Amino acid sequence: MNLEQLGLLGIFIAGAIPWLEAIAFIPPGIVAGFDPVLTVIAAVIGNVSTIFLFAYSGSGIRTWLKKRREAKGKTGDSPKYQKALVAFQKYGFWGMAALGPIIIGSQFAAAASVAAGVKPIKASIFISVSVLIWSIALAWVMVGLGVKLF
């Protein structure tokens, strides 16, 4: 496995980690000299895999997080989750799908959308498309500006 493949694997894994969005790892990948198309693909596939996971297990994750917070002596939902619900109420599903990856994170946008009544498949697909669009736009800007370290 060469350095670029190892780096793309790292970008894939980082994109899959909640709170670490695909769009956060595209710039370092491009700056490091990785192929922009492969960087976007790795980051987006990693991110999308957890979007589906959060959408389909959103209520279970919410219950688990709530119990975990209560065990620590905290009450109610986490501030991040409350922020997600406020964003959903303010922007609706289409706004959440478009802006979720930037405002609260794509995984939380999916979970909040499902918790608000959106079907998991619809939330997963539209938020994943949003991540893809944001990722392509970011890579396009970086390539257009000629940003590269190596």
C-alpha beads as a LAMMPS data file, in Angstrom:
LAMMPS data file: protein, C-alpha beads

150 atoms
149 bonds

1 atom types
1 bond types

-500.0 500.0 xlo xhi
-500.0 500.0 ylo yhi
-500.0 500.0 zlo zhi

Masses

1 110.0

Atoms # bond

1 1 1 0.000 0.000 0.000
2 1 1 1.536 3.314 -1.045
3 1 1 1.337 6.625 0.807
4 1 1 -1.586 7.981 -1.220
5 1 1 -3.650 4.828 -0.669
6 1 1 -2.910 4.949 3.032
7 1 1 -3.872 8.633 3.132
8 1 1 -7.134 7.958 1.278
9 1 1 -7.925 5.157 3.713
10 1 1 -7.373 7.637 6.542
11 1 1 -9.672 10.145 4.842
12 1 1 -12.328 7.431 4.439
13 1 1 -12.102 6.491 8.124
14 1 1 -12.086 10.123 9.267
15 1 1 -15.116 10.875 7.082
16 1 1 -16.978 8.022 8.753
17 1 1 -16.409 9.363 12.264
18 1 1 -19.339 11.433 13.552
19 1 1 -18.447 15.071 14.241
20 1 1 -15.667 14.810 11.644
21 1 1 -17.350 15.600 8.367
22 1 1 -16.125 14.567 4.928
23 1 1 -15.770 18.230 4.018
24 1 1 -13.284 18.681 6.864
25 1 1 -10.876 16.139 5.369
26 1 1 -11.028 17.032 1.706
27 1 1 -8.833 20.155 2.058
28 1 1 -5.994 18.354 3.886
29 1 1 -6.118 15.539 1.332
30 1 1 -5.883 17.922 -1.595
31 1 1 -3.199 20.009 0.105
32 1 1 -1.207 16.823 0.722
33 1 1 -1.291 16.173 -3.018
34 1 1 -3.815 13.324 -3.176
35 1 1 -5.966 13.041 -6.281
36 1 1 -8.954 15.371 -5.682
37 1 1 -11.486 12.970 -7.198
38 1 1 -10.279 10.040 -5.108
39 1 1 -10.154 12.271 -2.022
40 1 1 -13.793 13.290 -2.502
41 1 1 -14.854 9.696 -3.151
42 1 1 -13.078 8.364 -0.045
43 1 1 -14.382 11.110 2.227
44 1 1 -17.951 10.955 0.944
45 1 1 -18.225 7.143 1.063
46 1 1 -16.935 7.170 4.633
47 1 1 -19.363 9.920 5.610
48 1 1 -22.349 8.392 3.818
49 1 1 -21.843 5.020 5.507
50 1 1 -22.462 6.606 8.897
51 1 1 -25.294 8.818 7.639
52 1 1 -27.286 5.663 6.837
53 1 1 -26.280 4.144 10.166
54 1 1 -27.468 7.206 12.124
55 1 1 -30.684 7.525 10.113
56 1 1 -31.702 3.907 10.618
57 1 1 -30.650 3.737 14.244
58 1 1 -31.459 7.340 15.163
59 1 1 -34.002 6.601 17.870
60 1 1 -31.828 3.897 19.432
61 1 1 -28.795 6.180 19.419
62 1 1 -30.846 8.978 20.974
63 1 1 -32.050 6.681 23.770
64 1 1 -28.507 5.398 24.403
65 1 1 -27.044 8.916 24.505
66 1 1 -29.813 10.111 26.811
67 1 1 -29.212 7.231 29.249
68 1 1 -25.479 7.862 29.114
69 1 1 -25.991 11.553 29.917
70 1 1 -28.362 10.685 32.775
71 1 1 -25.783 8.263 34.205
72 1 1 -23.371 11.207 34.336
73 1 1 -25.940 13.272 36.209
74 1 1 -27.006 15.380 33.228
75 1 1 -30.623 15.731 32.187
76 1 1 -32.300 15.833 28.810
77 1 1 -30.804 15.604 25.359
78 1 1 -27.285 16.740 24.572
79 1 1 -26.767 20.330 23.452
80 1 1 -25.725 19.027 20.003
81 1 1 -28.971 17.098 19.637
82 1 1 -31.041 20.047 20.867
83 1 1 -29.252 22.220 18.312
84 1 1 -30.130 19.662 15.635
85 1 1 -33.833 19.737 16.524
86 1 1 -33.878 23.536 16.608
87 1 1 -32.232 23.581 13.180
88 1 1 -34.822 21.111 11.878
89 1 1 -37.680 23.228 13.214
90 1 1 -36.144 26.389 11.776
91 1 1 -35.118 25.127 8.325
92 1 1 -37.368 22.110 7.756
93 1 1 -36.194 18.930 6.083
94 1 1 -34.930 20.518 2.864
95 1 1 -32.941 23.115 4.752
96 1 1 -31.605 20.401 7.051
97 1 1 -30.561 18.295 4.074
98 1 1 -28.833 21.235 2.386
99 1 1 -27.266 22.889 5.432
100 1 1 -27.025 20.012 7.914
101 1 1 -23.493 18.991 6.904
102 1 1 -22.293 22.510 7.700
103 1 1 -24.498 23.495 10.636
104 1 1 -24.617 20.378 12.825
105 1 1 -23.002 17.558 10.914
106 1 1 -24.542 15.172 8.430
107 1 1 -24.988 12.261 10.835
108 1 1 -26.838 14.414 13.352
109 1 1 -28.896 15.997 10.586
110 1 1 -29.994 12.498 9.551
111 1 1 -30.786 11.421 13.112
112 1 1 -32.679 14.650 13.862
113 1 1 -34.641 14.399 10.623
114 1 1 -35.706 10.837 11.427
115 1 1 -36.573 11.829 15.001
116 1 1 -38.735 14.602 13.544
117 1 1 -40.658 12.105 11.402
118 1 1 -38.767 11.883 8.101
119 1 1 -38.364 8.347 6.743
120 1 1 -34.792 7.043 7.210
121 1 1 -34.245 6.315 3.506
122 1 1 -35.341 9.810 2.478
123 1 1 -33.161 11.451 5.125
124 1 1 -30.181 9.265 4.207
125 1 1 -30.385 9.861 0.476
126 1 1 -30.941 13.601 0.506
127 1 1 -28.369 14.347 3.207
128 1 1 -25.864 12.113 1.410
129 1 1 -26.465 14.000 -1.839
130 1 1 -25.921 17.231 0.066
131 1 1 -22.602 15.954 1.441
132 1 1 -21.572 14.974 -2.084
133 1 1 -22.465 18.404 -3.500
134 1 1 -20.643 20.271 -0.699
135 1 1 -17.617 17.995 -1.107
136 1 1 -17.410 18.442 -4.874
137 1 1 -17.826 22.209 -4.535
138 1 1 -15.085 22.420 -1.909
139 1 1 -12.686 20.278 -3.960
140 1 1 -13.477 22.289 -7.097
141 1 1 -12.683 25.568 -5.310
142 1 1 -9.440 24.196 -3.900
143 1 1 -8.301 22.819 -7.243
144 1 1 -9.384 26.032 -8.941
145 1 1 -7.286 28.050 -6.526
146 1 1 -4.352 25.716 -7.101
147 1 1 -3.964 24.924 -3.422
148 1 1 -1.316 22.207 -3.032
149 1 1 1.501 21.532 -0.613
150 1 1 3.397 18.920 -2.601

Bonds

1 1 1 2
2 1 2 3
3 1 3 4
4 1 4 5
5 1 5 6
6 1 6 7
7 1 7 8
8 1 8 9
9 1 9 10
10 1 10 11
11 1 11 12
12 1 12 13
13 1 13 14
14 1 14 15
15 1 15 16
16 1 16 17
17 1 17 18
18 1 18 19
19 1 19 20
20 1 20 21
21 1 21 22
22 1 22 23
23 1 23 24
24 1 24 25
25 1 25 26
26 1 26 27
27 1 27 28
28 1 28 29
29 1 29 30
30 1 30 31
31 1 31 32
32 1 32 33
33 1 33 34
34 1 34 35
35 1 35 36
36 1 36 37
37 1 37 38
38 1 38 39
39 1 39 40
40 1 40 41
41 1 41 42
42 1 42 43
43 1 43 44
44 1 44 45
45 1 45 46
46 1 46 47
47 1 47 48
48 1 48 49
49 1 49 50
50 1 50 51
51 1 51 52
52 1 52 53
53 1 53 54
54 1 54 55
55 1 55 56
56 1 56 57
57 1 57 58
58 1 58 59
59 1 59 60
60 1 60 61
61 1 61 62
62 1 62 63
63 1 63 64
64 1 64 65
65 1 65 66
66 1 66 67
67 1 67 68
68 1 68 69
69 1 69 70
70 1 70 71
71 1 71 72
72 1 72 73
73 1 73 74
74 1 74 75
75 1 75 76
76 1 76 77
77 1 77 78
78 1 78 79
79 1 79 80
80 1 80 81
81 1 81 82
82 1 82 83
83 1 83 84
84 1 84 85
85 1 85 86
86 1 86 87
87 1 87 88
88 1 88 89
89 1 89 90
90 1 90 91
91 1 91 92
92 1 92 93
93 1 93 94
94 1 94 95
95 1 95 96
96 1 96 97
97 1 97 98
98 1 98 99
99 1 99 100
100 1 100 101
101 1 101 102
102 1 102 103
103 1 103 104
104 1 104 105
105 1 105 106
106 1 106 107
107 1 107 108
108 1 108 109
109 1 109 110
110 1 110 111
111 1 111 112
112 1 112 113
113 1 113 114
114 1 114 115
115 1 115 116
116 1 116 117
117 1 117 118
118 1 118 119
119 1 119 120
120 1 120 121
121 1 121 122
122 1 122 123
123 1 123 124
124 1 124 125
125 1 125 126
126 1 126 127
127 1 127 128
128 1 128 129
129 1 129 130
130 1 130 131
131 1 131 132
132 1 132 133
133 1 133 134
134 1 134 135
135 1 135 136
136 1 136 137
137 1 137 138
138 1 138 139
139 1 139 140
140 1 140 141
141 1 141 142
142 1 142 143
143 1 143 144
144 1 144 145
145 1 145 146
146 1 146 147
147 1 147 148
148 1 148 149
149 1 149 150
